[in-house]
Amino acid sequence: MDKIIAEDCLQYLPKIDLSPMKGKTVLITGANGMIGTYLITLLHMANVKQDAGIRIAAVSKHPPCEKLSGLFQNSREKYLFRAADLADSATLDIPWKTDYIIHAATYAQPAIFMKNYSETIRLNIFATENLLKRAKADGSKFLFLSSSEVYGNPNPANIPTREDFPGLCSPLSIRSVYAESKRMGETLCCAYRKFESVDAKIARVFMSYGPGLTTRDKRVMGQFLKQALLNKKITMLDDGKKVRTFCYVADCAAMLLFVLLWGKDVVYNVGAENRITIRQLAEEICRQTGSSLTVGRPRLSSEKVVEVSPEIVEPDLTKIRSEFDLPPFMPFQKGLARTIEWNRPLLENNPR
């Protein structure tokens, strides 16, 4: 098991009341992903440290990654891994009756979800409905991992963005293969909740980072880490004035479990509150890696841009904070340091 991820989960485990899951079965899709890996490791630690007796059924498109392979090879009575393409398959070979389903399988990187547009739509819509049908049949609690992308590009009056903001999205944008299909997934959850009595909840996950985010990730943090760790310099393409919040993956996983187990409402923002510009992100990575920074020129208004991401992405966490006594979030500098530490040996073994 990955040492850094295990350390994180051991630190966070006492902060999460997992007692309703004792002796229950949890199905997690997107198991090889960063969030899925943390969820599985947290539940495994609950079994080891708290004798929780949780059975874990994990699903991903590919066999278990290196971080999870030993866990599923050595614990086959309680842990089951299925490699399945949920975008193409309506059936799922899980012989156990499930008590909880967490649907985290998706393509979240713009470069990947635009390339795999059809699979992205099917994962967020058809796979979601297939799993909701399973939840109805099994009487499971269901959690759908949606995204801040459903808000589109909010106007200044709606930043930070609350759950009741309906979103400013265009179905004609190529990014909408992800955003609109996530919105449809949310609609399915609400429909099955109202008409089929499925206890379905929605978590709108904002940007997450931490161990598991690699330099192969085409989003901004992954690319900055790649430049800094390989070349000791970061070259920005613009002035980096856009604002983001980055949620450490262990904080994200903890909030997801809070929502699944104890949430009173249907939909919750899941994210962080550490506003940071893209330039500040680059500067902090440079500081921690001893790298230099080159800043590109601001983009001219007359220049054609194929796809523009929002200027500011920031969640309003009032709802989730009002319901749960959340533990203090991982400080960004520390979380970034752990992400860098986790990536160094990967680059030593596979530098490109």
C-alpha positions, 0 to 999 in steps of 0.5 A, a space after each residue: 500500500 502507498 505509504 503517503 496515502 496510508 499516512 493520510 488516511 490514518 490521520 483522517 480516520 479518527 475524524 470520520 464516524 464510519 459506524 453506519 458502515 460497520 459490517 456493510 458492503 460499499 461499492 465504489 466506481 472509479 476505484 483507480 482514481 485519486 479520490 477512489 483510492 483514498 476512499 478505499 484506503 480509508 475504509 480499509 484502515 477502518 477495517 484494520 484499526 476499528 474492526 469495521 468489517 466493511 466489504 469493499 467492491 471496487 470497479 474501474 476500467 482497468 485492473 487495480 493500480 499499483 496503489 491498490 493491487 496488493 490490497 485486493 490480492 491479499 484480502 479477497 474474502 472482503 475485497 472484490 475488484 472488477 475491471 469493467 467499462 461502465 460506459 459500455 456495460 449495463 451489467 456489473 458482476 458484483 455478487 454481493 448485495 450493496 449497502 452503499 454505492 459511490 459513483 466516482 467513475 468519470 473523465 475529469 480532465 478536459 483534454 481527456 473528456 473532450 477526446 473521449 466525449 462519447 464515453 464521458 457522456 455515457 459514464 455520467 448518464 447511462 452508468 449513473 442510471 444503471 447504478 441507481 437501478 442497482 441502488 433501488 434493487 439493493 436498497 443502497 444509499 447512493 452518492 454521485 460525484 458531480 462537479 463544479 463544472 455544472 455551474 459553468 462560469 458564474 457571474 460575480 454576484 454568485 461567487 463563491 457559488 452556492 448549491 442553489 445557483 442553477 449554473 450558466 452553461 451552454 450545451 453548445 460548448 465542447 466542454 459541455 460533454 462533461 458539464 451537461 452530462 454531469 447535470 443530467 446525472 444529477 437530474 437522474 439522482 433527483 428523479 430516482 430519489 423522488 419517484 423510486 425512493 432511492 436515497 441518492 445524494 450529489 456531491 459537486 466536487 471542486 478542484 482536488 489535488 494530492 497524492 494520486 495527481 500525477 505529472 501526466 495530468 493535463 490540468 494546471 497543477 499536474 503540468 506545473 509539477 511536471 515542468 518543475 520536477 523535470 526541468 526546474 522551471 515553469 513557463 506560464 502561457 498567460 499572466 495567471 490571474 484566474 482564481 481557483 481553490 484546491 481541496 486536498 484529496 483526504 479532505 475531499 474524501 472525508 467530506 464525501 463520506 460525511 455527505 453519504 452517511 449523514 447528509 440531510 439534503 440532496 446536493 452539497 459543494 465539496 471543496 476548499 476555501 484557499 483562494 489562489 491565483 494560477 500564478 500564485 500556484 506556480 510561484 509556490 511550486 517553484 518555491 518548494 522545488 527550487 524552480 524558476 518561473 517565466 510568465 507569459 503575456 496576457 491574452 489579447 481580447 482579439 485572440 481566438 480561444 477554443 475553450 475558456 475556463 471560468 475566471 474564478 472557481 470558488 465554492 460556498 461551503 456554508 451548507 456542508 459546514 452548517 451540517 458537519 463539524 469538519 476537521 481543519 483542512 490540510 494547509 495548502 503548502 503542506 498538501 502541495 509538499 506531500 503531492 510533490 513528495 509523492 511524485 518524485 519517485 514516480 519521475 525517477 522511475 519513469 521521467 517522461 
